[in-house]
Amino acid sequence: MGKKLYVGNLPYAENDQTVESMFAEFGTVESAKVITDRDTGRSKGFGFVEMSSEDEAFAAIEQMNGKEVGGRNLKVNEAKPQERNNRRW
C-alpha cells in the first residue's frame, strides 16, 4: 500500500510534473498533485505525493523536509486524512 505525503511551502512555479520528478529519486511516485486555485489556476503552494511504499515515503520525508527549492524550504510529512466539513450555511 502506498503512502501519501503532504508537500507544503512549494514555490508557485512548481507543477505536478516537477514535483513528481523531485520525489522520483526516492522510489516510485504513484501520483503527484499540486493544488491550484479553482478560479485562477495558480498554485496554492502545496500538494500531495503518493509513494508506492512506506520505506520510499520515509526516505522522501527524511531527505526533502526542509530542503530549499526555489528559495523556499519545503515542509514534507505524512498526509493526514481530510476532515469533513459538516457546516451548513
Stockholm file with secondary structure:
# STOCKHOLM 1.0

chainA/1-89         MGKKLYVGNLPYAENDQTVESMFAEFGTVESAKVITDRDTGRSKGFGFVEMSSEDEAFAAIEQMNGKEVGGRNLKVNEAKPQERNNRRW
#=GR chainA/1-89 SS CCEEEEEESCCTTCCHHHHHHHHHTTSCEEEEEEEECTTTCCEEEEEEEEESSHHHHHHHHHHHTTCEETTEECEEEECCCCCCCCCCC
#=GC SS_cons        CCEEEEEESCCTTCCHHHHHHHHHTTSCEEEEEEEECTTTCCEEEEEEEEESSHHHHHHHHHHHTTCEETTEECEEEECCCCCCCCCCC
//
